């Protein structure tokens, strides 16, 4: 029996009710290109493949791949890519159709992976991920809250984010020490990126602001010397006090 490996951040999902709830939330349709990240031993993969008959998976752990391949043989076509998803080029999977992503993400890579996916957000129809509850709350956080941060701003620039349901530790083997949650990310119908004059400047401002989030923005952004008064912003504001739209407005004013 394959044991979960700490270095891979493995916690294998074993609760059939949670598995079914994820598949119901995904609501997969025939002929869609669905990619599972971190299939592990196939708790989500196998019922999803039985329903879809075709699935793509990306798995780092070489030792689980033969197990997964053997278990899926009679269910349909499972294409497994072995490697680190943080280095995976998702453009290689897109032909005529965009991708739908699903996965029980290892806690140790969830935030870096989300930023990796932002390199090509146009490739995806949606994403359904299970990850640490704290990360899920940061993703969907609103302005003026403690959870609101760089991850909130950058993800919400491209996606609408919905926390679907919480998942307790006992749904996994071995159980993690924290609660988890399933989230849905969908591309915004009206692009906010198109409103930004200089995307690199916007990213830099958000990074600097939250890198020193306890400081007032007049300090953390002093290299740009923004005129807060002309923008209708108090110079005493901190990073978590600016909405996504206000960050866009600030970046555009500096770009001009």
Backbone as CSV, one residue per row, in Angstrom:
resi,resn,N_x,N_y,N_z,CA_x,CA_y,CA_z,C_x,C_y,C_z
1,UNK,0.847,-1.207,0.000,0.000,0.000,0.000,0.878,1.250,0.000
2,UNK,0.581,2.187,-0.877,1.370,3.415,-0.971,1.039,4.339,0.199
3,UNK,2.072,4.806,0.884,1.896,5.727,2.001,2.068,7.171,1.524
4,UNK,1.269,8.057,2.098,1.379,9.480,1.763,2.759,10.002,2.140
5,UNK,3.317,10.834,1.282,4.664,11.352,1.506,4.609,12.827,1.888
6,UNK,5.229,13.114,3.007,5.206,14.475,3.534,5.868,15.459,2.586
7,UNK,6.952,15.021,1.924,7.678,15.963,1.046,6.849,16.380,-0.162
8,UNK,5.845,15.589,-0.513,4.941,15.948,-1.602,3.666,16.621,-1.087
9,UNK,3.570,16.774,0.231,2.366,17.373,0.813,1.122,16.544,0.581
10,UNK,1.272,15.214,0.568,0.162,14.330,0.216,-0.789,14.086,1.386
11,UNK,-2.062,14.337,1.135,-3.154,13.963,2.030,-4.235,13.413,1.114
12,UNK,-4.409,12.108,1.104,-5.297,11.469,0.145,-6.756,11.585,0.588
13,UNK,-7.577,12.111,-0.302,-9.004,12.266,-0.030,-9.666,10.884,0.037
14,UNK,-10.501,10.678,1.065,-11.133,9.360,1.216,-12.631,9.442,1.505
15,UNK,-13.169,10.646,1.630,-14.575,10.828,1.952,-15.391,10.840,0.657
16,UNK,-16.217,9.807,0.451,-16.963,9.684,-0.802,-17.995,10.799,-0.956
17,UNK,-18.520,11.291,0.155,-19.467,12.397,0.079,-18.818,13.663,-0.448
18,UNK,-17.596,13.948,0.011,-16.854,15.119,-0.464,-16.471,14.945,-1.931
19,UNK,-16.051,13.732,-2.295,-15.685,13.459,-3.695,-16.869,13.727,-4.615
20,UNK,-18.027,13.219,-4.230,-19.226,13.429,-5.045,-19.604,14.906,-5.086
21,UNK,-19.433,15.623,-3.983,-19.762,17.053,-3.948,-18.853,17.846,-4.892
22,UNK,-17.571,17.460,-4.972,-16.645,18.141,-5.893,-17.052,17.892,-7.333
23,UNK,-17.380,16.635,-7.658,-17.784,16.307,-9.030,-19.094,17.012,-9.389
24,UNK,-20.010,17.093,-8.453,-21.266,17.810,-8.700,-21.019,19.292,-8.935
25,UNK,-20.091,19.872,-8.167,-19.765,21.289,-8.358,-19.105,21.517,-9.709
26,UNK,-18.231,20.595,-10.098,-17.575,20.673,-11.405,-18.591,20.508,-12.530
27,UNK,-19.551,19.604,-12.332,-20.596,19.335,-13.325,-19.994,19.131,-14.724
28,UNK,-19.133,18.123,-14.878,-18.439,17.931,-16.154,-19.393,17.551,-17.279
29,UNK,-19.098,18.064,-18.461,-19.911,17.787,-19.639,-19.087,17.007,-20.664
30,UNK,-19.778,16.271,-21.518,-19.115,15.458,-22.536,-18.219,16.315,-23.420
31,UNK,-17.071,15.765,-23.762,-16.103,16.371,-24.694,-15.310,17.531,-24.091
32,UNK,-15.528,17.866,-22.829,-14.719,18.913,-22.208,-13.322,18.379,-21.911
33,UNK,-12.334,19.284,-21.942,-10.960,18.909,-21.608,-10.743,19.212,-20.130
34,UNK,-10.733,18.162,-19.329,-10.600,18.314,-17.882,-9.221,17.832,-17.457
35,UNK,-8.540,18.671,-16.667,-7.192,18.370,-16.204,-7.206,18.328,-14.684
36,UNK,-6.780,17.188,-14.142,-6.691,17.072,-12.687,-5.255,17.263,-12.242
37,UNK,-5.066,18.115,-11.256,-3.739,18.365,-10.694,-3.587,17.536,-9.422
38,UNK,-2.533,16.720,-9.373,-2.262,15.907,-8.197,-3.287,14.825,-7.944
39,UNK,-3.476,13.887,-8.869,-4.506,12.853,-8.698,-4.217,11.863,-7.583
40,UNK,-2.937,11.719,-7.193,-2.598,10.776,-6.126,-2.995,9.358,-6.483
41,UNK,-3.761,8.721,-5.620,-4.181,7.338,-5.838,-5.523,7.238,-6.569
42,UNK,-6.068,8.387,-6.958,-7.239,8.360,-7.834,-8.585,8.502,-7.166
43,UNK,-8.637,9.009,-5.932,-9.920,9.138,-5.230,-10.924,9.962,-6.027
44,UNK,-10.471,11.033,-6.616,-11.314,11.881,-7.462,-11.218,11.457,-8.925
45,UNK,-10.043,11.005,-9.330,-9.781,10.646,-10.722,-10.695,9.541,-11.226
46,UNK,-10.803,8.463,-10.456,-11.503,7.269,-10.931,-13.004,7.500,-11.140
47,UNK,-13.730,8.084,-10.173,-15.153,8.353,-10.437,-15.361,9.397,-11.531
48,UNK,-14.444,10.339,-11.630,-14.548,11.350,-12.686,-14.300,10.723,-14.054
49,UNK,-13.307,9.847,-14.129,-13.002,9.161,-15.392,-14.134,8.220,-15.787
50,UNK,-14.712,7.538,-14.822,-15.833,6.645,-15.109,-17.001,7.403,-15.724
51,UNK,-17.137,8.663,-15.351,-18.223,9.488,-15.875,-17.862,10.124,-17.211
52,UNK,-16.588,10.568,-17.350,-16.167,11.318,-18.523,-15.580,10.452,-19.636
53,UNK,-14.945,9.338,-19.243,-14.268,8.410,-20.165,-12.962,8.954,-20.719
54,UNK,-12.627,10.211,-20.408,-11.373,10.796,-20.880,-10.926,11.869,-19.895
55,UNK,-9.651,11.822,-19.510,-9.158,12.735,-18.485,-7.649,12.908,-18.629
56,UNK,-7.164,14.098,-18.266,-5.724,14.383,-18.219,-5.350,14.615,-16.765
57,UNK,-4.188,14.104,-16.363,-3.733,14.291,-14.983,-2.257,14.671,-14.963
58,UNK,-1.884,15.481,-13.977,-0.489,15.884,-13.779,-0.094,15.455,-12.376
59,UNK,0.928,14.603,-12.275,1.318,14.016,-10.991,2.834,14.045,-10.840
60,UNK,3.299,14.492,-9.671,4.725,14.575,-9.395,5.298,13.241,-8.915
61,UNK,4.560,12.526,-8.096,5.045,11.301,-7.460,5.064,10.144,-8.468
62,UNK,6.263,9.737,-8.900,6.404,8.664,-9.892,5.812,7.355,-9.411
63,UNK,5.847,7.114,-8.106,5.431,5.813,-7.581,3.924,5.592,-7.611
64,UNK,3.138,6.660,-7.635,1.685,6.455,-7.658,1.161,6.276,-9.082
65,UNK,1.958,6.652,-10.070,1.482,6.616,-11.457,1.141,5.205,-11.926
66,UNK,1.983,4.186,-11.681,1.592,2.828,-12.086,0.320,2.350,-11.394
67,UNK,0.158,2.722,-10.121,-1.050,2.349,-9.382,-2.276,2.990,-10.023
68,UNK,-2.148,4.275,-10.324,-3.247,5.018,-10.922,-3.580,4.479,-12.309
69,UNK,-2.545,4.179,-13.090,-2.753,3.644,-14.436,-3.468,2.299,-14.396
70,UNK,-3.078,1.459,-13.447,-3.687,0.132,-13.334,-5.149,0.230,-12.900
71,UNK,-5.418,1.108,-11.949,-6.784,1.245,-11.431,-7.735,1.851,-12.463
72,UNK,-7.193,2.641,-13.384,-8.047,3.357,-14.335,-8.230,2.630,-15.663
73,UNK,-7.545,1.497,-15.830,-7.507,0.800,-17.117,-8.868,0.564,-17.740
74,UNK,-9.805,0.084,-16.950,-11.107,-0.309,-17.491,-12.127,0.824,-17.512
75,UNK,-11.712,2.009,-17.067,-12.673,3.105,-16.905,-12.699,4.074,-18.081
76,UNK,-11.591,4.216,-18.775,-11.527,5.164,-19.877,-10.097,5.530,-20.198
77,UNK,-9.916,6.630,-20.898,-8.589,7.072,-21.333,-8.034,8.102,-20.358
78,UNK,-6.988,7.717,-19.627,-6.337,8.624,-18.675,-4.929,8.915,-19.162
79,UNK,-4.659,10.176,-19.506,-3.332,10.616,-19.923,-2.649,11.252,-18.725
80,UNK,-1.545,10.649,-18.273,-0.849,11.138,-17.083,0.471,11.781,-17.481
81,UNK,0.669,13.018,-17.061,1.946,13.708,-17.241,2.675,13.678,-15.898
82,UNK,3.882,13.118,-15.889,4.667,13.092,-14.658,5.551,14.326,-14.600
83,UNK,5.471,15.061,-13.505,6.308,16.238,-13.362,5.729,17.218,-12.363
84,UNK,6.472,18.283,-12.149,6.087,19.330,-11.211,5.139,20.296,-11.907
85,UNK,3.925,20.411,-11.405,2.928,21.275,-12.036,3.360,22.742,-12.029
86,UNK,4.260,23.112,-11.110,4.742,24.497,-11.066,5.585,24.846,-12.288
87,UNK,6.049,23.826,-12.986,6.827,24.046,-14.205,6.074,23.607,-15.458
88,UNK,4.825,23.222,-15.290,4.074,22.664,-16.408,3.561,23.767,-17.325
89,UNK,3.683,23.539,-18.636,3.228,24.490,-19.640,1.825,24.091,-20.098
90,UNK,0.811,24.747,-19.574,-0.570,24.393,-19.892,-0.951,24.735,-21.326
91,UNK,-0.169,25.565,-21.987,-0.475,25.884,-23.389,-0.356,24.645,-24.270
92,UNK,0.431,23.659,-23.836,0.607,22.440,-24.633,-0.655,21.580,-24.644
93,UNK,-1.592,21.825,-23.735,-2.808,21.025,-23.660,-3.977,21.645,-24.411
94,UNK,-3.828,22.884,-24.822,-4.939,23.591,-25.455,-4.847,23.449,-26.971
95,UNK,-5.919,22.950,-27.565,-6.027,22.909,-29.029,-7.176,23.832,-29.429
96,UNK,-8.350,23.257,-29.616,-9.518,24.088,-29.949,-10.304,24.475,-28.705
97,UNK,-10.131,23.703,-27.636,-10.915,23.936,-26.424,-10.055,24.433,-25.273
98,UNK,-10.649,25.278,-24.465,-9.995,25.699,-23.237,-10.096,24.588,-22.194
99,UNK,-9.377,24.764,-21.093,-9.250,23.719,-20.087,-10.123,23.992,-18.870
100,UNK,-10.545,22.896,-18.235,-11.164,22.974,-16.918,-10.223,22.270,-15.950
101,UNK,-9.843,22.955,-14.891,-8.906,22.395,-13.917,-9.645,21.959,-12.659
102,UNK,-9.165,20.856,-12.072,-9.720,20.375,-10.814,-8.590,19.720,-10.046
103,UNK,-8.669,19.752,-8.725,-7.618,19.081,-7.980,-7.675,19.327,-6.489
104,UNK,-7.154,18.349,-5.761,-6.901,18.471,-4.329,-5.443,18.912,-4.218
105,UNK,-5.217,20.210,-4.078,-3.870,20.757,-4.187,-3.052,20.508,-2.919
106,UNK,-1.803,20.086,-3.083,-0.912,20.003,-1.913,-0.774,21.380,-1.272
107,UNK,-0.871,21.436,0.042,-0.840,22.731,0.730,0.452,23.504,0.456
108,UNK,1.560,22.780,0.287,2.856,23.460,0.169,3.071,24.127,-1.184
109,UNK,2.185,23.892,-2.157,2.358,24.542,-3.465,1.140,25.346,-3.900
110,UNK,0.101,25.401,-3.082,-1.152,25.995,-3.561,-0.998,27.451,-3.985
111,UNK,-0.356,28.283,-3.155,-0.204,29.693,-3.520,0.730,29.884,-4.711
112,UNK,1.932,29.253,-4.743,2.769,29.368,-5.942,2.072,28.869,-7.203
113,UNK,1.261,27.819,-7.079,0.561,27.297,-8.253,-0.461,28.303,-8.774
114,UNK,-1.186,28.942,-7.888,-2.176,29.926,-8.309,-1.521,31.070,-9.078
115,UNK,-0.353,31.524,-8.616,0.363,32.571,-9.350,0.895,32.038,-10.678
116,UNK,1.290,30.768,-10.710,1.748,30.147,-11.964,0.616,30.136,-12.997
117,UNK,-0.581,29.823,-12.553,-1.726,29.770,-13.459,-2.107,31.154,-13.988
118,UNK,-1.744,32.195,-13.255,-2.038,33.563,-13.702,-1.181,33.979,-14.896
119,UNK,-0.179,33.192,-15.232,0.638,33.508,-16.406,-0.158,33.358,-17.700
120,UNK,-1.154,32.458,-17.676,-1.988,32.240,-18.868,-3.453,32.051,-18.480
121,UNK,-4.071,33.043,-17.865,-5.450,32.864,-17.388,-6.456,32.639,-18.512
122,UNK,-6.102,33.053,-19.720,-7.010,32.921,-20.855,-7.196,31.471,-21.309
123,UNK,-6.392,30.547,-20.772,-6.462,29.146,-21.194,-7.608,28.384,-20.531
124,UNK,-8.217,28.966,-19.492,-9.077,28.181,-18.620,-10.541,28.619,-18.658
125,UNK,-11.424,27.606,-18.660,-12.860,27.859,-18.514,-13.170,28.132,-17.054
126,UNK,-12.617,27.292,-16.186,-12.789,27.476,-14.752,-11.822,26.571,-14.010
127,UNK,-11.807,26.697,-12.696,-10.957,25.888,-11.834,-11.745,25.533,-10.571
128,UNK,-11.652,24.288,-10.165,-12.255,23.825,-8.918,-11.154,23.176,-8.092
129,UNK,-10.777,23.837,-7.012,-9.649,23.366,-6.213,-10.053,23.165,-4.757
130,UNK,-9.470,22.125,-4.166,-9.515,21.983,-2.719,-8.156,22.374,-2.184
131,UNK,-8.158,23.273,-1.224,-6.907,23.732,-0.630,-7.135,24.149,0.808
132,UNK,-6.104,24.590,1.441,-6.186,24.987,2.847,-7.228,26.086,3.022
133,UNK,-8.051,25.973,4.051,-9.131,26.935,4.281,-8.603,28.365,4.349
134,UNK,-7.473,28.555,5.003,-6.893,29.901,5.122,-6.594,30.494,3.752
135,UNK,-6.067,29.676,2.845,-5.762,30.153,1.487,-7.052,30.475,0.742
136,UNK,-8.052,29.611,0.881,-9.339,29.848,0.236,-9.946,31.180,0.688
137,UNK,-9.827,31.470,1.973,-10.376,32.723,2.496,-9.595,33.923,1.998
138,UNK,-8.285,33.765,1.845,-7.471,34.848,1.283,-7.826,35.103,-0.180
139,UNK,-8.077,34.043,-0.918,-8.418,34.176,-2.332,-9.684,35.007,-2.531
140,UNK,-10.678,34.746,-1.692,-11.983,35.384,-1.851,-12.182,36.605,-0.958
141,UNK,-11.129,37.022,-0.252,-11.256,38.090,0.754,-11.675,39.426,0.144
142,UNK,-12.408,40.185,0.931,-12.841,41.517,0.525,-11.914,42.566,1.123
143,UNK,-11.913,43.741,0.514,-11.095,44.852,0.981,-11.445,45.180,2.434
144,UNK,-10.471,45.696,3.171,-10.617,46.080,4.584,-10.796,44.885,5.517
145,UNK,-10.286,43.740,5.115,-10.286,42.573,5.985,-8.853,42.081,6.153
146,UNK,-8.601,41.343,7.238,-7.254,40.858,7.521,-6.779,39.862,6.471
147,UNK,-7.710,39.110,5.863,-7.336,38.085,4.875,-7.017,38.682,3.507
148,UNK,-7.425,39.920,3.285,-7.243,40.577,1.980,-5.768,40.876,1.763
149,UNK,-5.230,40.409,0.621,-3.808,40.605,0.365,-3.479,40.539,-1.114
150,UNK,-2.203,40.362,-1.393,-1.743,40.314,-2.785,-2.438,39.202,-3.570
151,UNK,-2.593,38.025,-2.934,-3.262,36.910,-3.606,-4.701,37.282,-3.957
152,UNK,-5.394,37.948,-3.049,-6.780,38.377,-3.297,-6.842,39.287,-4.514
153,UNK,-5.996,40.306,-4.531,-6.034,41.318,-5.595,-5.689,40.706,-6.947
154,UNK,-4.617,39.927,-6.994,-4.159,39.402,-8.288,-5.121,38.350,-8.846
155,UNK,-5.680,37.502,-8.007,-6.635,36.514,-8.509,-7.947,37.176,-8.920
156,UNK,-8.417,38.124,-8.107,-9.687,38.771,-8.414,-9.596,39.710,-9.611
157,UNK,-8.405,40.043,-10.014,-8.228,40.814,-11.248,-8.712,40.005,-12.447
158,UNK,-8.509,38.693,-12.411,-8.831,37.820,-13.535,-10.077,36.960,-13.325
159,UNK,-10.373,36.625,-12.062,-11.426,35.646,-11.788,-12.416,36.138,-10.746
160,UNK,-13.633,35.632,-10.845,-14.550,35.708,-9.714,-14.320,34.431,-8.895
161,UNK,-14.326,34.556,-7.586,-13.941,33.447,-6.710,-15.063,33.168,-5.724
162,UNK,-15.422,31.898,-5.644,-16.513,31.476,-4.771,-16.039,30.317,-3.899
163,UNK,-16.132,30.498,-2.594,-15.848,29.381,-1.680,-17.111,28.537,-1.593
164,UNK,-17.005,27.261,-2.003,-18.184,26.404,-2.114,-18.533,25.707,-0.806
165,UNK,-17.563,25.029,-0.194,-17.836,24.345,1.078,-16.531,23.997,1.765
166,UNK,-16.621,23.838,3.089,-15.464,23.456,3.901,-15.322,21.933,3.930
167,UNK,-14.088,21.485,4.184,-13.797,20.055,4.249,-12.996,19.798,5.524
168,UNK,-13.466,18.916,6.398,-12.769,18.663,7.668,-11.546,17.772,7.475
169,UNK,-10.607,17.795,8.412,-9.388,16.974,8.306,-9.652,15.485,8.153
170,UNK,-10.723,14.989,8.784,-10.971,13.546,8.761,-11.416,13.030,7.391
171,UNK,-11.583,13.935,6.424,-11.903,13.510,5.055,-10.669,12.983,4.325
172,UNK,-9.492,13.107,4.965,-8.226,12.742,4.327,-7.498,11.646,5.099
173,UNK,-6.605,10.980,4.397,-5.680,10.031,5.013,-4.270,10.334,4.487
174,UNK,-3.338,10.757,5.366,-3.555,11.093,6.772,-4.277,12.427,6.904
175,UNK,-4.978,12.657,8.011,-5.670,13.932,8.178,-4.682,15.078,8.382
176,UNK,-4.856,16.197,7.674,-3.992,17.354,7.911,-4.341,18.024,9.237
177,UNK,-3.520,18.967,9.648,-3.741,19.648,10.922,-4.626,20.882,10.773
178,UNK,-5.085,21.119,9.540,-5.903,22.308,9.278,-7.149,21.903,8.497
179,UNK,-8.129,22.788,8.487,-9.327,22.577,7.676,-9.052,22.958,6.229
180,UNK,-9.849,22.416,5.337,-9.714,22.688,3.911,-11.013,23.287,3.383
181,UNK,-10.985,23.708,2.136,-12.191,24.233,1.494,-12.080,24.024,-0.007
182,UNK,-13.231,23.923,-0.652,-13.289,23.823,-2.109,-13.721,25.181,-2.655
183,UNK,-12.985,25.674,-3.649,-13.271,26.981,-4.247,-13.464,26.828,-5.748
184,UNK,-14.218,27.742,-6.314,-14.428,27.801,-7.765,-13.920,29.148,-8.287
185,UNK,-13.111,29.100,-9.337,-12.629,30.304,-10.000,-13.164,30.335,-11.423
186,UNK,-13.794,31.438,-11.790,-14.299,31.613,-13.150,-13.788,32.926,-13.713
187,UNK,-13.369,32.947,-14.976,-12.884,34.192,-15.577,-13.965,35.273,-15.534
188,UNK,-13.538,36.475,-15.299,-14.475,37.597,-15.273,-15.103,37.790,-16.650
189,UNK,-16.405,38.055,-16.673,-17.078,38.281,-17.949,-16.637,39.622,-18.554
190,UNK,-16.406,40.610,-17.711,-15.888,41.903,-18.165,-14.461,42.046,-17.650
191,UNK,-13.515,42.109,-18.558,-12.107,42.111,-18.172,-11.716,43.405,-17.460
192,UNK,-11.074,43.259,-16.315,-10.508,44.413,-15.622,-9.090,44.692,-16.096
193,UNK,-8.422,43.662,-16.618,-7.045,43.810,-17.077,-6.960,44.849,-18.185
194,UNK,-7.976,44.889,-19.040,-7.971,45.833,-20.163,-8.000,47.286,-19.702
195,UNK,-8.410,47.511,-18.458,-8.451,48.883,-17.928,-7.082,49.363,-17.457
196,UNK,-6.129,48.430,-17.339,-4.814,48.753,-16.784,-3.868,49.189,-17.900
197,UNK,-3.277,50.363,-17.748,-2.381,50.902,-18.781,-1.026,50.209,-18.781
198,UNK,-0.542,49.859,-17.594,0.773,49.227,-17.475,0.653,48.099,-16.448
199,UNK,0.502,46.863,-16.945,0.257,45.727,-16.062,1.439,45.443,-15.146
200,UNK,2.654,45.599,-15.660,3.840,45.360,-14.832,3.918,46.347,-13.667
201,UNK,3.552,47.597,-13.945,3.539,48.605,-12.882,2.470,48.257,-11.850
202,UNK,1.318,47.834,-12.306,0.241,47.433,-11.389,0.714,46.305,-10.468
203,UNK,1.331,45.283,-11.050,1.827,44.149,-10.259,2.868,44.596,-9.238
204,UNK,3.730,45.497,-9.656,4.786,45.996,-8.759,4.185,46.772,-7.590
205,UNK,3.188,47.608,-7.864,2.543,48.386,-6.806,1.873,47.472,-5.777
206,UNK,1.145,46.477,-6.263,0.457,45.550,-5.365,1.475,44.772,-4.537
207,UNK,2.554,44.336,-5.173,3.599,43.591,-4.470,4.233,44.447,-3.368
208,UNK,4.604,45.668,-3.695,5.235,46.554,-2.716,4.291,46.891,-1.568
209,UNK,3.027,47.142,-1.908,2.057,47.538,-0.887,1.889,46.440,0.157
210,UNK,1.740,45.194,-0.284,1.471,44.110,0.652,2.742,43.496,1.227
211,UNK,3.870,43.793,0.625,5.143,43.334,1.187,5.390,43.997,2.532
212,UNK,4.888,45.207,2.668,5.021,45.951,3.924,3.639,46.428,4.359
213,UNK,2.738,45.477,4.537,1.324,45.812,4.705,1.030,46.576,5.991
214,UNK,1.922,46.525,6.967,1.682,47.271,8.200,2.013,48.756,8.044
215,UNK,2.756,49.073,7.007,3.104,50.474,6.774,2.003,51.188,6.011
216,UNK,1.950,52.496,6.182,1.039,53.289,5.359,1.550,53.286,3.923
217,UNK,0.634,53.421,2.989,1.002,53.363,1.576,1.985,54.466,1.188
218,UNK,1.917,55.596,1.848,2.851,56.674,1.522,4.291,56.255,1.804
219,UNK,4.478,55.274,2.710,5.804,54.749,3.012,6.163,53.577,2.101
220,UNK,5.244,52.620,1.989,5.553,51.426,1.200,5.673,51.725,-0.294
221,UNK,5.013,52.804,-0.754,5.066,53.156,-2.183,5.845,54.446,-2.430
222,UNK,6.703,54.822,-1.493,7.363,56.130,-1.590,8.264,56.263,-2.813
223,UNK,8.776,55.146,-3.365,9.626,55.229,-4.550,8.863,55.794,-5.744
224,UNK,7.516,55.675,-5.733,6.694,56.189,-6.835,6.108,57.565,-6.523
225,UNK,6.147,57.972,-5.260,5.638,59.271,-4.817,4.245,59.586,-5.365
226,UNK,3.276,58.702,-5.129,1.919,58.970,-5.635,1.283,60.161,-4.921
227,UNK,0.489,60.914,-5.651,-0.233,62.049,-5.082,-1.602,61.543,-4.618
228,UNK,-1.655,61.084,-3.370,-2.875,60.480,-2.859,-4.039,61.462,-2.828
229,UNK,-3.748,62.715,-2.510,-4.812,63.713,-2.388,-5.549,63.897,-3.706
230,UNK,-4.806,64.002,-4.809,-5.439,64.192,-6.118,-6.241,62.975,-6.543
231,UNK,-5.920,61.811,-5.965,-6.643,60.579,-6.288,-7.824,60.346,-5.343
232,UNK,-7.988,61.242,-4.395,-9.085,61.104,-3.444,-8.837,60.043,-2.403
233,UNK,-7.547,59.767,-2.125,-7.174,58.736,-1.159,-6.429,59.364,0.017
234,UNK,-6.730,58.907,1.204,-6.026,59.402,2.386,-4.612,58.813,2.415
235,UNK,-3.604,59.619,2.665,-2.225,59.107,2.702,-1.951,58.163,3.866
236,UNK,-2.902,58.082,4.786,-2.727,57.191,5.944,-3.243,55.776,5.675
237,UNK,-3.773,55.535,4.494,-4.306,54.216,4.169,-3.185,53.181,4.100
238,UNK,-3.553,51.937,4.409,-2.627,50.812,4.284,-3.084,49.914,3.134
239,UNK,-2.253,48.920,2.820,-2.485,48.087,1.638,-3.885,47.476,1.607
240,UNK,-4.357,46.982,2.758,-5.647,46.283,2.768,-6.836,47.220,2.649
241,UNK,-6.598,48.535,2.643,-7.686,49.512,2.552,-8.027,49.914,1.125
242,UNK,-7.230,49.483,0.153,-7.484,49.836,-1.237,-8.155,48.681,-1.972
243,UNK,-9.244,48.976,-2.647,-9.938,47.963,-3.430,-9.153,47.673,-4.711
244,UNK,-9.531,46.617,-5.392,-8.914,46.280,-6.670,-9.029,47.443,-7.650
245,UNK,-10.208,48.046,-7.727,-10.420,49.167,-8.646,-9.531,50.364,-8.272
246,UNK,-9.324,50.576,-6.978,-8.464,51.687,-6.547,-7.002,51.423,-6.874
247,UNK,-6.576,50.169,-6.787,-5.211,49.835,-7.213,-5.034,50.084,-8.710
248,UNK,-6.048,49.761,-9.476,-5.984,50.020,-10.922,-5.891,51.526,-11.170
249,UNK,-6.724,52.294,-10.483,-6.729,53.749,-10.636,-5.373,54.339,-10.246
250,UNK,-4.804,53.835,-9.148,-3.503,54.310,-8.686,-2.419,53.997,-9.704
251,UNK,-2.403,52.775,-10.204,-1.389,52.380,-11.192,-1.515,53.201,-12.471
252,UNK,-2.734,53.435,-12.916,-2.935,54.207,-14.139,-2.497,55.658,-13.980
253,UNK,-2.715,56.219,-12.773,-2.303,57.604,-12.535,-0.778,57.737,-12.577
254,UNK,-0.080,56.722,-12.067,1.379,56.750,-12.084,1.920,56.465,-13.476
255,UNK,1.211,55.628,-14.214,1.610,55.324,-15.582,1.509,56.575,-16.467
256,UNK,0.451,57.361,-16.219,0.258,58.577,-17.011,1.306,59.622,-16.708
